[in-house]
Structures are given as C-alpha cells and as structure tokens.
Amino acid sequence: MRILFTVILAGFSFIGVAQTEELSNVLRFDEYLGFVKKFHPIVKQAELVIDESQAKLMKSRGAFDPKLEIDYDRKKFKNTEYFDQLNGTFKIPTWFGVELKGTFEENTGDFLNPEAFVPQDGLYSAGVMVPLGRGLLINNRMAALKQAKLFREQAKADRDIYVNNILFEASLVYFEWLQAYNQLKLFENFLVNAELRYRGILRGVELGENARIDATEARIALDSRKLSLEQSKVSLMKAALELSNFLWLDNNIPVELQPNVIPDVDTEPIVDATFNINQLRTNDVILDAHPKLLSLGYKLDGLEVETRLKANRLLPRIDVEYNFLTEAPEVARTFNTAEYKGGLNVSFPLFLRKERGDLKLARLKLQDTEFEIDATRVNLRNKIDALKQELESYVAQNEITLRMVSDSELMLQAEERKFQLGESSLFLVNSRESKLIENQLKAISIQNKFFSTKAKLFNSLAVNPDL
C-alpha cells in the first residue's frame, strides 16, 4: 500500500530546532539519495550479490571437509551366513590434492573372498593418497576455492557499480523534479505580472487612456502565462511521481510525495558535496581502482586459475596410495612398513583432444577478457576527460545565461518605464517579457544539464558515497 510522504519523515535530518514550515517541506538532495541507498529494493538486491558470493565460497570450502563413509553388507540364507562385512573410512582432503585416510575392516562369513579375511577383532589402516601427476599442483577443489574467493571480491566491486547506477538514475530524476519546480515558480511569478498588467490596462481603457485593443493583447499574454503555468504543473506532477519510484521505507514500503514537499532550489553546494565533485574534477583518476576494472581484474584472475587447471589436465594421472596395516592401533610400534596395503593408478588419454580443446577455449576466454579490460580502460579515460571538459563548458554557459537574464530584466524594466510614459507599446513590453522568460528557461535548462553532467561524472567513476 502506497502512503503519503509526510512532512516529518523518519531519518530526515534538518539542522536547527526552530525552522519555518516551508523549510520543513524541503527534500534535500543528500537526504533523498540517503533514502535511496538505504531502502531502495535494487540496492538491497545488489547486497544479495555479496550474500551469493559468500554462499559459493562456503560451498567450495566444503570440498575440503573431512568425510566419514561406512559400508556394511550382509548375506544370510538357509541358516548360512555367507558374509558379514563392515568397512568404515575417514578421509581428510588437503590443499595439494593429498588425501589422508584411516579405515577399519571387520569381515566374517563362510563364503568370503580370500582377500577379505581379516583378524577377528578387525583390521585398521592409516595411509595417504598422493597424485604425482594431474591434480598435485592444482585440482578441482583448489580451483573452485580460489575462484570463489575471487568471485567474492568481484561481487563487492559489482555491488558498488549497481548501487552507483541506481543513485545516478535517482539523481537525474531529482534534477528533473527541480527543473519542473523552477519552471513552475517562474510561470507563477510572470502570471502575477500579467494579471497586474491586464488589470491596469482595463483600468486605462475605462479612463480612456488605453485603446481597447491593448486590453485584448494583455489578455492574450495573460492566457499564455496561464497555459504555461498549467503545463508546468503537469510536468511537476509527472516528475514528482517519477521521483516517488525511488523513495521507499523499511520493509519495502513505497512512498508517495505529498504535494507540499518541494526540492531544494539552492542545491548546487549539496550536489557538489554529495558527489565530491571538486575532487573528481581536479584530481587525476586512478583507473586501476575503478570498480569496473577491479571486477574485470578479478574475472581475469579467475580465468587464469581455470586455464592453469585445464593445462594441468594435460598431465597423466598418477595416483600413489600407501596404507599402514595393524590390528592393534593403540600400540604405535605396530605400524611398520612390513605390513601395508599400497597401489599405483596410472591413466593417460592417447590424443588429449578433449583436454587440449578445453585449454584452448580457456586461453581464448582469457584473451577476450584482456581485450575487454584494455577497451574499458580507454573508454573510461576518454569518457571521464570528456565529462570534465563538458563541466568546464557549463560553468561558462551558466555565467552567460545569468548575464543574459540580468540584461533581459533591465530591458524589460526600461520598456515598462517607456510604456508608462507613452513612448512604447504593450506589444514591445510583452516581447521583452517573453524574451526574459525564454532566457530564464534557458538558465533553468542549463542548470539541469550542468547537474546531470556532474551526475554522469559521478556515474562514470562508479563512486559509492557514504550517505
């Protein structure tokens, strides 16, 4: 159920105790992003990537867990016990493919295989299995654990990218909301001017100081301002609803903005502080610390592990096993080399076509990732440099538009004085006012583009700020 965005919202921090009602309705940019980062479902979904990587790491570590195996077989038919066999094994896998093993055998029956005869109290053994070829330096267990650790670090970098992307999208929506609000206030102000001018002209018509056609022209200007105001109200409503998509509370409760909640019109210092834009613009960026390159780097390391594993499978499988045998394990001297059970297992494919094919595919994946890293580094560098230059351009554009607005205001004031003295016409006054509105809309639009470019720089660097 959607709820209204109330004036007092848990977690919003406002400086000072005594504040005006208008200020308490302001949703600041940093507070808004703080709510997005803390409660938005996609941000929580990004955290699941970390949980998934931890689960995979636990799973890979399970390959090194000790294992207890018990095998029991018994056959009895027509009062004859053919066999009663118990075989218990305890295995401990180790890092370099070596496996430690302890077993206990107890076999009885009238029809046992001769090799199954053991002492009456059973036979104990303790030994080791060592792969001398394939699986010694790297094996499936080792590779899986190494890759799981790399995936965990890669998941952290990917999480930062996901969070940064949602904060970037939320920032653009806030700036659109701010632009719509500024346009609304602009048309509200000019509607007041148009109404005052229209009433003044009507009064002049009644006194015979103005022609009736002047009242018609003033009414056209008034209706034009009303139309622009209504259109700006629709734009603000749409922007507010779009903003509501990013506002959530705990327990996945969506939030809807109340109409009296407004953006912070003096938000540039807060935007710069939140994005840390001054440092991003001036300092040389160390791309190797970029989350995207870190993620690709961990991916490359994982592929290198995979390539080593595939190369290791070109070696022959040579497994050597040796077990000490004793019927009295509590006596240490009963373990000696004279009583043992050992074996040698050798296997080797003649053509190695499967193994060579797997190795070639692994090397191709490795090379593909290296190309991707090189291309990503260049793209990021060029994109960041372009955005920095674009920011410098918008600084100049802001200064120009502010000067244009100031000059247009002076021209309008001068034209209004001339009109009052009878040296100008209402048409020229409306033209000057329309030009002022046009320049102020340009200034609002350029401010929005300026903020959006800052957000793009923030996004290109994949910064994950503390909010």
C-alpha positions in Angstrom: 0.0 0.0 0.0 1.4 3.4 -1.0 1.5 6.0 1.7 1.7 9.8 1.6 5.1 11.4 2.0 4.5 13.3 5.2 6.3 16.5 6.3 8.1 14.7 9.1 9.8 11.6 7.7 11.8 9.3 9.8 15.5 9.7 9.2 15.4 13.2 7.6 18.0 15.3 9.4 17.4 19.1 9.4 19.7 21.5 11.1 18.2 23.5 13.9 15.2 23.2 16.0 13.1 26.2 15.1 12.5 26.2 11.4 9.9 27.6 9.2 7.1 25.4 7.8 8.3 26.0 4.2 11.8 24.8 5.1 10.5 21.7 6.8 8.8 20.7 3.5 12.1 20.8 1.5 13.5 17.4 0.4 17.3 17.9 0.2 19.3 16.1 -2.4 21.6 14.3 0.0 18.7 13.2 2.2 16.9 11.9 -0.8 19.9 9.9 -2.0 20.4 8.6 1.5 16.9 7.1 1.5 17.5 5.6 -1.9 20.7 4.0 -0.9 19.3 2.6 2.4 15.9 1.4 1.3 15.6 1.0 -2.4 14.9 -2.6 -3.4 17.5 -2.6 -6.2 20.2 -1.5 -3.7 19.1 -4.4 -1.4 19.2 -6.7 -4.4 22.8 -5.6 -5.0 23.6 -6.7 -1.5 22.4 -10.2 -2.4 25.3 -10.5 -4.8 27.6 -10.4 -1.8 25.5 -13.0 0.0 25.6 -15.2 -3.1 29.4 -15.0 -3.3 29.7 -15.9 0.4 27.4 -18.9 -0.2 29.6 -20.0 -3.1 32.7 -19.6 -1.1 31.2 -21.8 1.7 30.2 -24.4 -0.9 33.7 -24.5 -2.4 35.3 -24.9 1.1 33.0 -27.8 1.6 35.2 -29.8 -0.8 37.9 -29.8 1.9 35.5 -31.1 4.7 36.5 -34.4 6.3 34.3 -37.3 5.2 33.1 -40.4 7.0 32.0 -43.4 5.0 30.5 -46.6 6.3 29.8 -49.6 4.0 28.0 -52.6 5.5 27.0 -55.7 3.6 25.5 -58.9 5.0 24.1 -62.0 3.4 22.3 -64.9 5.2 20.4 -67.7 3.5 19.0 -71.0 4.9 20.8 -70.6 8.2 24.1 -70.0 6.4 25.9 -66.7 6.9 27.5 -66.1 3.5 29.2 -62.9 4.6 29.0 -60.0 7.1 31.3 -57.1 6.0 31.8 -53.8 7.7 34.1 -51.2 6.2 34.4 -47.7 7.7 36.6 -45.0 6.2 37.6 -41.5 7.4 39.1 -39.2 4.8 40.7 -35.7 5.1 41.3 -33.9 1.8 44.2 -31.4 1.9 45.2 -28.5 -0.3 47.6 -30.0 -2.7 45.4 -33.0 -3.7 46.9 -35.2 -1.0 44.2 -37.2 0.9 44.7 -38.7 4.3 42.7 -41.8 5.1 42.0 -44.1 8.0 39.9 -47.3 7.7 38.5 -50.1 9.7 37.5 -53.5 8.3 35.6 -56.3 10.0 34.6 -59.3 7.8 33.1 -62.7 8.8 31.2 -65.4 6.9 31.5 -68.8 5.3 32.0 -67.6 1.7 34.3 -64.6 2.0 36.6 -63.6 -0.8 40.1 -64.7 0.5 41.4 -61.1 0.3 38.6 -60.1 2.7 40.0 -62.2 5.6 41.0 -60.0 8.5 41.8 -60.7 12.2 38.9 -61.5 14.5 38.9 -58.0 16.0 39.1 -56.3 12.7 41.9 -54.6 10.7 42.9 -51.0 10.9 44.8 -49.0 8.4 46.1 -45.4 8.1 47.6 -44.0 4.9 47.8 -41.4 2.3 46.9 -41.0 -1.4 49.2 -38.7 -3.4 48.6 -37.6 -7.0 52.1 -37.3 -8.6 50.9 -36.0 -12.0 47.5 -34.5 -12.7 45.9 -32.8 -9.6 49.0 -32.2 -7.5 49.7 -28.5 -8.0 46.1 -27.7 -8.9 42.9 -29.6 -8.9 39.2 -29.1 -9.0 39.0 -28.4 -5.2 41.8 -25.8 -5.3 40.5 -24.1 -8.4 36.9 -23.9 -7.1 38.0 -22.3 -3.8 40.3 -19.8 -5.4 37.6 -18.8 -7.9 35.1 -18.5 -5.1 37.3 -16.1 -3.3 37.9 -14.1 -6.4 34.1 -14.1 -7.1 33.5 -12.7 -3.6 35.8 -9.7 -4.3 34.3 -9.3 -7.8 30.9 -9.2 -6.2 31.9 -6.4 -4.0 33.0 -4.3 -7.0 29.9 -5.2 -8.9 27.8 -4.2 -5.9 29.4 -0.8 -6.0 28.6 -0.5 -9.7 24.9 -1.5 -9.1 24.5 1.0 -6.2 26.2 3.8 -8.1 23.9 3.2 -11.1 20.7 3.4 -9.0 22.0 6.6 -7.3 22.8 8.1 -10.7 19.3 7.3 -12.0 17.8 8.7 -8.9 19.9 11.9 -9.2 18.7 12.6 -12.7 15.1 12.2 -11.6 15.7 14.7 -8.7 17.2 17.2 -11.1 14.2 16.8 -13.5 11.9 17.4 -10.5 14.0 20.5 -9.5 13.8 21.8 -13.1 10.0 21.3 -13.2 9.6 23.1 -9.9 11.8 26.1 -11.0 9.7 26.4 -14.2 6.5 26.3 -12.2 7.7 29.1 -9.9 8.9 31.1 -12.9 5.4 31.0 -14.6 3.7 31.7 -11.3 5.7 34.9 -10.9 5.1 36.0 -14.5 1.4 35.2 -14.2 1.2 37.7 -11.3 2.8 40.3 -13.5 0.5 39.5 -16.4 -2.6 39.8 -14.2 -1.4 43.2 -12.7 -0.7 44.5 -16.2 -4.1 43.3 -17.5 -6.0 44.9 -14.7 -4.0 48.1 -15.3 -4.8 48.1 -19.0 -8.5 47.5 -18.3 -8.5 50.5 -15.9 -6.8 52.6 -18.6 -9.4 51.6 -21.1 -12.2 52.7 -18.7 -10.4 56.0 -18.3 -9.8 56.4 -22.0 -6.0 56.2 -21.5 -5.6 53.0 -23.4 -7.1 51.5 -26.5 -9.4 48.5 -26.2 -7.0 46.5 -28.4 -4.4 46.9 -25.7 -6.8 45.0 -23.3 -7.1 42.2 -25.9 -3.3 42.0 -26.2 -2.9 42.0 -22.5 -5.5 39.2 -22.1 -3.6 37.1 -24.8 -0.4 37.5 -22.7 -2.3 36.6 -19.6 -3.8 33.4 -21.1 -0.4 32.5 -22.5 1.0 32.7 -18.9 -1.9 30.6 -17.6 -1.4 28.0 -20.2 2.4 27.8 -19.5 1.6 27.5 -15.8 -0.8 24.6 -16.3 1.7 22.8 -18.5 4.4 23.3 -15.8 2.0 21.9 -13.2 1.6 18.7 -15.3 5.4 18.4 -15.7 5.9 18.9 -12.0 3.3 16.2 -11.2 5.0 13.7 -13.5 8.4 14.5 -12.1 7.1 14.0 -8.6 5.6 10.7 -9.4 8.8 9.6 -11.1 10.7 10.6 -8.0 8.4 8.5 -5.9 9.6 5.4 -7.7 12.9 5.8 -5.9 11.5 6.6 -2.4 11.0 3.6 -0.1 10.9 3.0 3.6 12.0 -0.1 5.5 10.1 -3.3 5.0 9.8 -2.5 1.3 7.1 0.2 1.8 6.8 2.6 -1.2 6.5 6.3 -0.5 4.5 8.9 -2.5 5.4 12.5 -2.3 2.9 14.9 -0.8 2.2 18.0 -3.0 3.7 20.4 -0.4 7.1 18.7 -0.5 9.5 20.7 -2.7 13.1 20.4 -3.9 16.0 22.4 -2.6 16.4 25.3 -5.1 19.8 26.1 -3.7 21.1 22.6 -4.1 24.4 23.1 -6.0 26.6 23.1 -2.9 24.9 19.9 -1.7 25.2 18.2 -5.0 29.0 19.0 -5.2 29.5 17.8 -1.6 27.5 14.6 -2.2 29.3 13.7 -5.4 32.6 15.1 -4.1 32.7 16.8 -7.4 35.6 19.2 -6.8 37.9 16.3 -6.1 36.6 14.4 -9.1 37.2 17.3 -11.4 40.7 18.3 -10.2 42.4 15.1 -9.3 43.9 12.6 -11.7 41.7 9.5 -11.6 43.4 6.2 -10.8 41.5 3.9 -13.2 43.0 0.7 -11.7 40.9 1.4 -8.6 37.7 1.8 -10.7 35.1 -0.9 -9.7 34.5 -1.9 -13.3 38.2 -2.6 -13.9 38.5 -4.2 -10.5 35.6 -6.5 -11.4 37.2 -7.4 -14.8 40.5 -7.9 -13.0 39.0 -10.5 -10.6 37.3 -12.1 -13.6 40.7 -12.3 -15.3 42.3 -13.9 -12.2 39.5 -16.5 -12.1 40.1 -17.3 -15.8 43.8 -17.7 -15.1 43.0 -20.2 -12.4 40.7 -22.0 -14.9 43.5 -22.0 -17.5 46.0 -23.5 -15.1 43.5 -26.2 -14.2 43.0 -27.1 -17.9 46.7 -27.1 -18.5 47.2 -29.4 -15.5 44.8 -31.9 -17.1 47.4 -32.5 -19.9 49.5 -34.4 -17.4 49.0 -38.1 -16.9 47.0 -39.2 -13.8 49.5 -41.0 -11.5 47.9 -41.7 -8.1 50.0 -43.5 -5.4 48.4 -44.8 -2.3 50.1 -46.3 0.8 48.4 -47.6 4.0 49.9 -49.0 7.2 48.0 -52.0 8.5 47.6 -53.1 12.1 45.1 -54.9 14.3 46.2 -53.0 17.4 46.1 -49.3 16.5 46.6 -48.3 20.2 50.1 -49.6 20.0 52.2 -47.2 17.9 55.0 -49.7 17.1 52.5 -52.0 15.3 52.6 -49.5 12.4 55.5 -50.6 10.3 56.5 -50.9 6.7 56.4 -54.6 6.7 52.6 -54.7 6.8 50.9 -52.4 4.4 48.5 -52.1 1.5 49.5 -49.9 -1.4 48.7 -49.2 -5.0 49.5 -47.3 -8.2 46.9 -46.0 -10.6 48.1 -44.6 -14.0 45.9 -43.3 -16.8 46.6 -41.1 -19.8 44.5 -40.3 -22.9 46.4 -41.0 -26.0 45.4 -38.0 -28.1 44.3 -35.5 -25.4 41.9 -33.9 -27.8 39.3 -33.0 -25.1 42.0 -31.6 -22.7 43.7 -29.6 -25.5 40.4 -28.3 -26.7 39.4 -27.2 -23.1 42.8 -25.5 -22.7 42.4 -23.6 -25.9 38.9 -22.4 -25.0 40.2 -21.3 -21.6 43.0 -19.3 -23.2 40.6 -17.7 -25.7 38.4 -16.6 -22.8 41.4 -15.2 -21.0 42.5 -13.3 -24.1 39.0 -12.0 -24.6 38.9 -10.6 -21.1 42.3 -8.9 -21.5 40.9 -7.2 -24.6 37.8 -6.1 -22.7 40.0 -4.6 -19.9 42.1 -2.6 -22.4 39.0 -1.3 -24.2 37.2 -0.5 -20.9 40.2 1.4 -19.6 40.4 3.6 -22.7 36.7 4.2 -22.8 36.6 5.2 -19.2 39.5 7.5 -19.6 38.1 9.2 -22.6 34.6 9.4 -21.1 35.9 11.0 -17.8 38.1 13.5 -19.7 35.1 14.5 -21.9 32.8 15.0 -18.9 35.4 17.1 -17.2 35.6 19.4 -20.3 31.9 19.4 -20.5 31.6 20.6 -16.9 34.0 23.5 -17.7 31.8 24.5 -20.6 28.7 24.5 -18.5 30.4 26.8 -16.0 30.9 29.3 -18.8 27.4 28.7 -20.1 25.9 29.4 -16.7 27.7 32.7 -16.5 26.5 33.7 -19.9 22.9 32.8 -19.3 22.9 34.6 -15.9 24.1 37.7 -17.7 21.5 37.3 -20.4 18.8 37.0 -17.7 20.1 40.1 -15.9 20.2 42.1 -19.2 16.8 41.0 -20.2 15.4 42.1 -16.8 16.9 45.6 -17.4 15.5 45.8 -20.9 12.0 44.8 -19.6 12.2 47.4 -16.8 13.2 50.1 -19.3 10.5 49.1 -21.7 7.9 49.2 -18.9 9.0 52.8 -18.0 8.8 53.9 -21.6 5.3 52.3 -21.8 4.2 54.3 -18.7 5.5 57.5 -20.3 3.6 56.7 -23.5 6.8 56.1 -25.6 6.4 52.4 -26.1 3.6 49.8 -26.8 2.3 46.9 -24.9 3.5 44.7 -27.7 7.1 45.6 -27.0 6.6 45.1 -23.3 5.2 41.6 -23.9 8.1 40.9 -26.3 10.7 42.0 -23.7 8.9 39.8 -21.1 8.8 36.8 -23.4 12.5 37.2 -24.1 13.2 37.3 -20.4 11.1 34.1 -19.8 13.0 32.4 -22.7 16.3 33.3 -21.2 15.3 32.2 -17.7 14.1 28.9 -19.1 17.4 28.5 -20.8 19.2 29.2 -17.5 17.0 26.5 -15.8 17.7 24.1 -18.6 21.4 24.6 -18.5 21.4 24.2 -14.7 19.7 20.9 -15.2 22.3 19.8 -17.8 25.1 21.0 -15.5 23.8 18.9 -12.6 23.2 15.9 -14.9 26.8 16.2 -16.2 28.0 16.1 -12.6 25.9 13.0 -12.1 27.4 11.4 -15.2 30.9 12.1 -13.9 29.9 10.5 -10.6 28.5 7.6 -12.5 31.5 7.2 -14.8 33.8 6.8 -11.8 31.3 4.4 -10.1 31.7 6.2 -6.7 29.8 4.7 -3.8 29.4 7.6 -1.4 28.7 7.3 2.3 25.2 8.8 2.8 
